[in-house]
Every structure is written in structure tokens, then in C-alpha cells.
């Protein structure tokens, strides 16, 4: 059975990508049909365009039985050949006429009402990029002043705050760019062909929402498949392929298809987008509220109020909470956190100079151990790691090698803490501390962590 996924979970995935900044859209003919609706001449799908163009040139389209097993590029090629014979012209001239008429027929644009309706949706949705197989300029109409239209010969790039709309199969403004016959497709499968490689990379590095499209185009299917096999490391960014699939009787829950893509069935494109926008606005407000609280916390860190500093020094739960927040919001938090940590440990270290204050070594050590045990090495800022290593080297000078035989002049409480907690330090952290201590001649640290490192890693 397919994995069943709630709609809210799907919306959450899309919001995470929206919030991260890597939400893209793949848009097909069904989108243009929904936008144009009944206000104008209906938007046509690929087969309908081929059929209408054939009728324009008075060329009979094969019946349904004759089309079994025939792809649309094969059909377009066949009609262009018949047009060449009918007009007594060469094939390439016939194909030029055929493509020109395709461009003429796809000159549909949304009404002002529909443009405003969809523009409001896209103003909130604000995708990082749009790839479309459509020849029309419906998207450019909706996103007037906010988008850049790109043909297959352009690079998928756009200025800051401008949404690139990449017409994978060409645009009606340039008949020569239209991809519709078999030979038009051949260049797409050349080794290192930009369009195919770029599409696969873009999909792999984004969460992609597919609208008005059935994942039936061979080079799109190829790009989607390739995107899943380019690199297989666990993502540190939101990544999914979500297809909104039209059906008259949509299922309540989403599901994964045989290729691992998320399918969410819809019966009304506008309703689906409006529901999604309502969810995004709601989650954005929640996120902004958390960000506001985070900024207050950062203000407290930067302010270095005495009460907050002392709470960090004395209360382990405060330290662990800050570690969790700093790890999650690294880009916001890490600089003020490092400054705050430095103030706290320096304050503790100053007190170690007081007569008989051996317990302050223990307090200092436990602050550092809370970090090395609970902060994942790969998520840790190099500067924070450097401070931790140097701080450990400093305090371990006052820690005995054995808790059973503690030396006069060492901190007994710090010695007990080190030997009780040292095995809780994650293996990767131990290894990195050991290697760094060797490179930087932190001898106290090196001697203490060496015994914790696997012999093969020394």
C-alpha cells in the first residue's frame, strides 16, 4: 500500500520550503486552462494544439485507434511531413509553418479579474522559480513586473526579487524555440545538455509543487528520476516533489506514488491554492512570533544582564535550552551566543583565582561539557568549537587523571565530574577534539581525550 499522508503534513512541507526559500513550481497546461476558464477562448493542451493546427492546414488527424502507442512528438512529426507533401515544400519549412501556427493559437491571456485573483496568490506564494512546459504567457501576465520570461536557450537565472519563468518547451514569442516534434527532443538528451541537467539539479535542490501537469513528458520524467539519483546524502534543506493532481473525486488524504512523489488530489485548482495560501499565512504568523521571541532572547544575550548571566552559570536547564535554540537557529543565534558564552565562562574563570574556590573549576568544566555532549559537532560553528577546545584544555589542567587518586592542587569536584561525564561525549566530538588538540598543541586536552579515541583513529 502507498504511504498515506495528511493534507496538513503536505502543506507543512510546502511551508517549510517557502520559509527556507527553495520552493519552486512546475506548471503545465492544466494551470493555464484553470486560469483562463470560460472568460476567453479556452486554453488548449498539447494534443488539442496539434489537432487545431492540423485542421488549420486541412490535414486529417489519425483517429483514436490509430493513435494507440503513438507519442505526441511522433504525431507532430507525422503531420509536419504530410504538410510538406501537401504544400510541396521541404520538411523544415513545413515544421516552421506548423510551429508558427502553434504560437498563433496559444495567444490566450487571462481576464483582469482572473489576473488579480492569481496575482494575489502568487504575491504570497512567491516561488523561487517556475518551470513550465506551456508556450503561452499566462504566468507573465499574472506576474507582470515581478518575473523574467526565459526561453530554452536562456540560463535559469534572474535578478534579485524577480521570479524566473523558464519555458522548457519554448515560448510563443519565438516559434523557433518551440519543442514539439521528435527531432526537437533529441538535443535534450545529449550528454551534459544544460536544460536537462539544470532541471534535474533545480528539482533536487528544491521542494517542487507541480500544477496542471501529469508527469507524462519524457524529458521531465527523466529529470525527476535523475534528480533523485544525483546525490543521495540526507538533505539539510526541505526537499519533496508534490503533485497537485486534478480529479473529479479527490481523496481526502495525500499519498506517495511508486516513484516516491507526493500526490495530493484536487478538484479545483483555485480552491487548492487558496487553502494553501491560508495555511502559509497562518504558519508565517506563528513563525514570526517565534522569531520575535528569539530576537528578544538575542537581545538578552547581547545585553548580558547580570541575572541572565548568573542563571546560565548556575542552571543546567537554562544552558541546555540555549544549546537547543542555538543549534536550531544557528544563523540568527550563533554570534550573540558565542559572545554571551565567553562572558559567562570568563566570569567563572575569574572566580577560580579566589582562595579555595576549587568548585569554580567544576562549574566551568560542566558548562563546557554540556556543550560538547549536547551540541552536534557537524552543526557547531568552527569558532564555537575552537573556544570549547581551548576552554577544556585550560580547565583540564586542574583535573586528576584518576578519580580514585586525586592530587593535591587539583579540583576534586571537577575531577569527579570529568570522569563521570567523559564517556557521554559523542564519538565524533571526541575524535575532532583529539585531532584539533594534536594540531594546536593543547596538551592537557590531548592527554585526556586520547584515552577516549579508538586506537585506529589515533
N, C-alpha and C positions, 0 to 999 in steps of 0.2 A: 504493500500500500504506500501511496505517496505521503510525504510528511505534511500534516495539516498545520497551518499557521493562521493565527487570528489576524483580522484586518488591522487591529491596533498595533500588533507587532510589526506588520509590514509598514504602516505609517511611521512607526518609531524608527525603523531602519532608514526610511527616506528622510525623516527629520534629522537624524544623526549625520547623514551625508550633507544635507542642506546646511547644517550648523558647522560642519567641518569645512565645507567649501568645495566638495568634489562631487556634487550632484549634477549629472548630465541627463540629456533626453535624446531618445532615438524616436523619430517621428515619421510615420508612414501615411499612406493615402487616407486611411480612416480618420485621421485627425482633420485633414482638410475637408473631408465630407461632413464631419460634425460641425466645423466652424461655419462653413458656407450654408449648410442646412437647406431650407427651401426658399431662402431670400433671393437667390440668384440661380443661374444655370447650375445644376448640381455639379460638384467636383467629381471627377472620374478616377477610377482606379486604373492600374496599368493595362489590364486586358480591355477595359472599356475604351481607353485611349487608342489602343491598337485597332480595335473594331471600328471606332468612329473615323479614324484616319483612313482605314481601308475603304470604308463606304464613300468617303470624300473622293477617293481616287477610283471609285467604282470597281473595286477588287473584292471578290467574294471571300468571306472568312470561312474557313472549314467549320463544319458542324461539330457538335459536342463529341460524337463518336470518333470523328477524325482527329480530334484534339487530345484524345487519351494518350498519355505518355509524351506529349509534346510540350516543351517548356516555352514560356513566353518569348525569350530571346530567339528560339528556333522559329517561332511563329512570325516574329517581326522580320527575321532574315528572309523567310519564305515569301512574305508579302512584298518586301523590297525587290526581290528577284523577279517576281511577277510584274511589279510596276515597271521595272527596267525593260522587260519584254514588251509590255503594253505600250510604253512611250517610245520604244526604240532608242533608249538611252543606256549608258553603261550603269552598272550596279551602284557605283559610288554616287553618281548623280541622283539616282532613284532614292538612295538612302538619305541624301541631303534633303530632297523634297519631303520625304517621309518625316524626318526629324523636324523640319521647319513647320510642318502642319501639326505635329505633336505640340510644339511650342505655342502655336496659334490657339489650339484647343484648350490648353491648360492656363489660359488667361482669366482665371476666376479670382475674385477678390472678395473678402467678407464685407458685409454691410457695416456702417458706422456703429450701429448698436452692438453687433457681434464683436467688432474690433475692440470697443471699450470694455465689453464683458470679459474677453480673454486677456486684454492688456492688464486689467486689474488682477487677474490670476497670476500672470507672469511677473508682474511687479513684485509680488510677494514671493513667488516660487524662485525667481531669479536664478535659473540654471547656469552652471559654469560654462556649458557648451551645449549645442544642439547639432545632431547629425540627422539629416533627412534624406530619404530616397525620392522625395517629391520634386517635381520640376517647377511647381508653382511658387509664388511669392507671398503666400498667405502669412507665413511666420514673419516675414519682413514688414508686412502691413501692421500686424499686431505689435511688433517691437520697433516701430519707427523711432529712429534716433537712439535706440538702445542696442542695436545689433549691427553686425557686419556680415554681408552675404558673401559666401565663398564658393567658388566653383571647384570641380575636381582637380584642377591644375594649381589651385592655391594651397598654401600651407594652413593647417588648422591652428590659426593664431589670430589674436585680436587685441586692440588696445585695452588698457585698464578700464574696468566697468562697462565694457562692451561685450555682448554675447556673440560669439562666432556661430554662424549658421552654416554648416558645411553640407553642401548639396552633393552627396556621394555619387549620385547618378546624373549630375548635371543640372543646369538651370535653364528655364525657358528664355532667358535673356541671351543665351549663346547656344544656338542649335548644334554647333559642332561639339559641345560638351556633353550632349545627351548620350547616355549609355542605354541602349535598348536592344541591339542585335547581338548575335553570338560573338562576332569578332570584336565588338565593343568591350566585351567582358574579358577577352584574352589578356590584355595588358595588366588587368587587375591581379592576375595570378603569377606574374613574373617574380622571380626571387628578389626580395628586398624592395618590392614595389611600395612606394610611400603610402598610398591610400590604404592599402590592406594592413600594412604594419602599423600605421598611425591609428587606425580604427581599433585594432586589437589592443594596442597599448593604452589608448584612451579609455576603452571599456574596462580594462584590467585595473586601471588606477582610479576608477570612479565607482559610484553607485549609479546605475543607468536605469532610468524609467522609460520603458518602451510604450508608446501610444500609437494606436491606429495602425498597427503592424503585426503581422502574423509570424515573424521569424521564419519566413519562407524563402527569402532571397539567398542564393547560394553563397555569394561573397560575404554577406552579413553573417550567415550561419558559420562560415569558415572563420571570420574574425572573432565571433563569440567563442567558438571552440578553441581557437588559438589563444585567445585572451586567458583562458583557464589553464593553459599549459606553458605560458611564457616563463613564469616563476611561481613556485608553489610555497614559498615561505608564508608563515602566518601573517595576515595583514595587520599593520599598525594604523590602518585607516578604514573608514566604512567602505565595504565592497559588497555589492549584490547586483544581480540583474533582475529587475522587476518588470514583468509584462502585464499591462492592463489589457485584458483580452475581452473583446465585446462578445456578449451572448444574450439572447432574449431572456434566459432564465439563469442569472448568475448564482453561483454558490455563495453561501454566507461566509465561508472560510476560504483563505488562500491556500495554496499548496505548491509543492515543488514538482516540476516536470522531470522527465527522465534525464535531462541534462543538468539538473540542479538549479535551474532558473525558477524564481518565484512567480507564480501565476496568480493574479488577482482578477477575478471575473467581474465585469461591469456591464450594465445595460444602458448607461447614459454617461457619456464622457464628461459633460459639463458638471453633472452631479458628483461624479467621482473626484474631479479636480477641486470643486468647491469644498467637498468633505475633507480632502487632503489639506487644503489651504487653512480651513478652520482648525484642524489639528496642529498644523505648523505654527499658526499664530498663538495658539494656546501654549504649546511647548516652548515657544520662544519667550513668552512672558515668564514662564516658570524658570527657564534658563537665565534670563536677565535678572530675575530676583535672586537666584543663587550667585550670579556674578556680582551683584550689588553687595551681597553678604561677604563674598570673597574679597571685594575691594575694601570693605570695612576691616576685614581681617588683615589685609595687606597694610592698611593704614595703621593698625595696631602694631604690626611688626616693625614698620618703618618708624613709628613714634617711639618704640622701645620704652613704653611706660613701665615704671618700676614694678607695678603689680603683675603685669603680664610677664615680664622677665622672670620674676620670682616664681610665678605659677608654673612656667616652663621648667625651671630648675627643680622645683620640689615635687611636681606631679607628673608621674609617668603617663597617665591617660591623656594629659594635655600634649605631651610630646608625641605620642602615638597618633593622636588625631591630626596634628600638624603634618606629620610624615605622610599620612594618607592623603591629605589635601594637597600637599606639595607635589606628591607623585602624580596625582590626577590632573592638577592644573599647573604643570611644570612651567609653561611659558609665561604664565601670569605671576607665579609664586616664587620661582627659584632664586632670583636675585635678592628680593627682600628677606626671604627665608635664610639665605646664607649670611646676610648682614646681621640678622637677628640672632642666629645660632652663634656667630662669632662673639657678639656682645655677651650672650649668656655664658658661654664656656670661659671667656676671658674673665668674667666676674667671679666664676667659681675658682678659676686657677689663682686669681689674686688672693683668695682666702686660704689657699694651701700654704702660703708663706707664714700664716699666723702660727704661733707656737701651739703644738699638739693638735693641729687641725687635720689629722690623717683621714678623717671621714670625708673631707672635701675631695680627696683623690678618688674615693669611692663614688661620690656624687658625679664627678667629672667623667669617670670611666663609664658609668651607667648611661649617662646622656649619649655618649658616643656609641656604646653597644646597642642602645635602642635603634640607632640609625643603621648600623651595619647589619643588624639582624632583620630589620623590618623594611628597609628600603632596597628594592631590587637593583642590583648592580647595573643592569642594562638601561634602566630608566634614570639612573643617577647622573647628575651633572658632573663632568670631569672636575670642575672646581670644588664641588662639594666632596667628591671622593678624595681629592688632594688634601683638603682640610681635615677630613676624618683620619686619613693615614698619618698625617703629621701629629694630630692630637693623640692618637693611640700610641704612637712612638714616644711621645712626651710623658704620658701617664704610666705606661708600662715599665718605665724605669723604676717606679716605686712599687712594683708588683713582684712578689716572690715566685720562683719557678715552681714551687710546690706548696699546696695549701696545707700539707701535713708538717712542713718545716718552714715556717716564715721567719725571715731575717729581721733583726732589729734595724729600724730605719725605714722599713717598708710599711705600706699601709695594709694592715691585716684585713680590714673590711674590703678594700679594693682587690686584694689577693683572692679572698673568698668569692667575690663577685665574678672575677675573671675566670676562675676555674669552674665555677658553676654554670657560666653562660657561654663560654667559648665554643662549646660544641653546637650551640644553636646558630652560630654564624653560617649562612648558606655556603655551600661548597664553592660556587663561583666567586663570591666575595672574598673568601679565604684565599683562593688562588690569585685573584687580582691584587690583593693586599701584599701577598708574598712576592709576586713578580715586581710590583712597584717598589717595595721596600728594598729589593736587591738592586734595582736601578738607581735609587736615590740614597742608598746607604742609610736607611732608617734601621739601625742595628737592633734597637730594642724590639721594634715591631717584627723584624725579620726572624729573630730568635724565637719569638712566641708563636708566630703563625706557622713556622716551618714544620713543627710537630703535627699541625692540623692538615697539612697538604699531603695528598697522596704521593707516594715515593716516585711514581712515574712522572709527576708534574714538577718535580723539583729541578 
